[in-house]
Every structure is written in C-alpha cells, then in structure tokens.
Amino acid sequence: MVCDDIARLVNYGVAQNLCQPSDVFYVRHRLMSLLKIDTWVESMASVDTPAFGQIQQVLDRLLTYAVEHQVLPNDGITQKDLFDTALMDCLLPPPSVVQARFASNYQQSPVQATSEFYQHSRASNYVRVARVAKNLRWTYPSEFGDLDITINLSKPEKDPKAIVAEGAKASENYPQCVLCRENEGYAGRVNHPARHNLRLMPLSLNDEPWFLQYSPYEYYNEHCIVLKATHEPMTISELTFERLLSFVSQYPHYFMGSNADLPIVGGSILSHDHFQGGRHTFAMANARVIHSQISSQYSDLTVQILHWPLSVVRLSSANQEGIKTVASQLLHHWRNYSDESVDIHAFTGDTPHNTITPIARQRDGVFELDLVLRNNRTSVEHPLGIFHPHRELHHIKKENIGLIEVMGLAVLPDRLATALNVMQTCLENQQDLNAYPELSAHAEWFEHIRQGYQPNTSAQVFLRTEVGRVFEQVLMHAGVFKTTPTGVTAFKRFLGNEF
C-alpha cells in the first residue's frame, strides 16, 4: 500500500534526524499532497523503518505509484529524479536550521560539523548513495604510488524522453549553472537537475562569501564542492591561493583544490569559480620528493619537486603569507615560461597555454600547496592536446585530465565496464575481439596485453591491472616536464633559485 511506504519514508526521516517526531503528520501530508492522495489508510500492522542505504527501494515503489496514477507524465529517469528529490525534501528542515546545526557543531570541532553535514547529505539522498555504490573501484600499484581507478556507473545516461522535452526549455537560464547558490531548493526541470534537497553551508574565504556542499555523485570520501556566491568564471590567481589556504585553515582535516582555468587542462565547468575537496588521501599527497630547496625569500619555506607523472612543485611552511607570495611568483613565472627543448610554449600568438592546478592541505600543522604545472597547447599530431592523453590511450581515457585525475584518481567512462566484461570472457576462452566489432577501438591494445595473460589466473584482475597501467601513461602524457633525466633537468631549470 502506498500509505505504508509513505509511513516508511516518514519513519526514515525521523530515524535519520532529518525531521522530528513532532513533524510526522506535517511531513506525511506534504508527501500525500505530492502524490495526490487525500485519504489515509492506516496499516493493519506496524510499519518498519528502512535502514540507511535502503531508502531507494521505498522511493522506487513510490515512483512506480506516481507513474501508474499519472502523477508523473512519463517513467523517464529525468522525471523520476525530479520527483524523488521533491519527496525527500518533504522530510528536510529549511536551510537556516541545517546551517545553525552546522555552526553549533563547528564550535565543538570542524570534524564534527562536516561529518554531520555529510551524513545529512547522504541521508537526504542528495548524495546518491545507491547509485554511487554501482561504481567500479580498484587500485593500481604504479611506480608513483597506488593509483585509484573508478569506472563511473552512477550518473544516469541522457534520458531520451527528457531530450524531447528539452526543446521548449532550452532558453531558460535560471539558475545560470548547476553550481550557482540559487540551486538550493530549486525544483529543477528537464534540462536542469532537481535540487530540492540541496543544503549549502555558508563559508567566509578571505572575507568573501562562499558555500560548501557535497557532490551528489561522489568519487571519494566526503567529496565536497566549495562554490563562490557569485557566478564568476574560473580563474587561477593569487586570490585562489589565499582562498585555498583559508579553507584548509578552517577545515584542517580536508584538502581543497581547484581545476585549472583553461580548456583541455581544466574541469568540465569553467563558468563558475569553485573548488573540490574532501577527506581522502590521494597518491600524489604521498609522492616522494626528488628535489628540495629552501626558499630564497623565506627560510621557513621549502620548495620541492615531486616524483609524480605530472609536474608538481610543493610549497611547505607554517607561514601562509610566504606560501601565497611564492606561489603567486611561480604562477606568473609559469604563465610566461617557454622551453623549446622540452616542447613547452607559453603562447601561440596571443593565446596563453600555461596555467596551474593548485591543491592545498595541512599536515601536522604545516601548510602544503601543490602547484601542478599545466599546458593546453595542441598540434596536428595531438589535436586534443600535446599534454593530454594521446590517441592510442583514448579507448580508455579521452576526457580532460582535471583536478581529481591529477591527484591520482581515474574517473573512467561507463562504456568501459561493458567492454571489460567482454574482454574478460575473451581472455578466459582464449578468443580475440573479432566477434565484437563494437569494441574495435580496444582491439589493438587487447591483442597486445593478452600475450601477457596467464591462463588459470584471474582475467578480471589482469584487465584491471592493465587499465591501471594505461591510466599511469595518461598521467605521464599530461606531465609538461617528463620524469626522464632530461625532463627533471628542465624542471629544475624552470624552478631556478629565485623562489
């Protein structure tokens, strides 16, 4: 009975501290209104309370009811996502209550504040826990450390029914993008995701208004997004370093980083200034140091080069001002730096190519700012980018190498999951891929790697190892100074002694 599932949803809300026992009738009636039910039928038996992680089953039954009773116009994933978000919002307090709880918890500790807010974001189904659990994950032991590999199965495919409906909505531009603060509580539409259950926590970074939220499709533990209050484009500047250091000063248990501000080497959203962070240690954070020098300006600041496939300068000090100053000088130096001996050109005409992906953290009271040098120049041979995955790797990874990949976590497309299943079967049956023309992009690579496969060993483990090896190569392609003797010498030459 639909009333039983409404009762289960309300019980879940109370159990997860999303609403209070005194709110039960109010929440019930909001849910009944959405589902266009005006009569309540009491269950003959006690209704159970779903455990955390089981709420999607209840929501799915309510969505089926909504489709069958014409509450929803169709059963497309877009309409269902818009509606189940509205259902969850019925359980939630307004932003002011969540913000007050966060502020109170922060007085106890930053860890308590973020931990409870993260749990709230998961319990409210803003973080799509059931979908995130579908992602495939493993690690690859590279020479640079254990790389994290993820095949993203959590984001739904583009809904054909939504594509048809989008035509009439295409001109709408409110909110301006998915990162604008106006998304909080927004109902969504066929071409913009529902954000009924989004709650934002206000932050002050260098006396500027910013907001904290969690990613609905998290790739690692407590994957959060920090977005600027105003809709302004991404830019890397001295202010970027100040804001990142300000954040990790307030939340020392989180790292915080920014995508670069140029196409190809940037993230997918460059129109709204934002950062990504969380409570996870990436392989890059533990990369060994291959060169170290004391800053020529600050005796308490260390400048290091890391053994990492991308080119990383690490600044370490308890002195935030020193880090900010040296980072700004390095950024300016890199923006205008060319070295033809290693194919680095800062400009093509007036078009700039050099920028930085910065990542900040605290470690034992010492601030670290990693500056990853990026270049987005293209060529006839490499039209998608010279320091980008080259063509022979595109069957595994063709997309931009953004902040998350830079740190050592591969986010691979869902198309790869099916391909790997087929290749696993072929390995186990000692077949090639000729019978699968749709996988022709993998044929040359598969033929090469299967020569190293040992029968009676795990084909799945073998393939995952080989995918990890490709991701390692992807990162090496993205490095501007290669990890060769020539590249390291050129890197040291860039760094010089003036910083």
Secondary structure as UniProt FT lines:
FT   HELIX           2..15
FT   TURN            16..17
FT   HELIX           21..23
FT   HELIX           24..34
FT   TURN            35..36
FT   TURN            52..53
FT   HELIX           55..68
FT   TURN            69..70
FT   HELIX           77..89
FT   TURN            90..91
FT   HELIX           95..108
FT   HELIX           110..123
FT   TURN            124..125
FT   HELIX           129..132
FT   TURN            133..134
FT   STRAND          136..142
FT   TURN            143..144
FT   STRAND          145..151
FT   HELIX           160..166
FT   HELIX           167..169
FT   TURN            170..171
FT   TURN            178..179
FT   HELIX           181..183
FT   TURN            184..185
FT   TURN            190..191
FT   TURN            196..197
FT   STRAND          201..205
FT   TURN            206..207
FT   STRAND          208..214
FT   TURN            216..217
FT   TURN            221..222
FT   STRAND          224..228
FT   HELIX           238..250
FT   TURN            252..253
FT   STRAND          255..257
FT   TURN            263..265
FT   STRAND          274..278
FT   HELIX           283..286
FT   STRAND          289..294
FT   TURN            299..300
FT   STRAND          302..306
FT   STRAND          311..317
FT   HELIX           320..335
FT   HELIX           340..342
FT   STRAND          347..348
FT   TURN            349..350
FT   STRAND          351..352
FT   STRAND          354..363
FT   TURN            364..365
FT   STRAND          366..375
FT   TURN            383..384
FT   TURN            386..387
FT   HELIX           391..393
FT   TURN            394..396
FT   HELIX           403..406
FT   TURN            407..408
FT   STRAND          409..412
FT   HELIX           415..428
FT   TURN            429..430
FT   TURN            434..435
FT   HELIX           437..439
FT   HELIX           440..449
FT   HELIX           450..452
FT   TURN            455..456
FT   HELIX           459..478
FT   HELIX           485..495
//
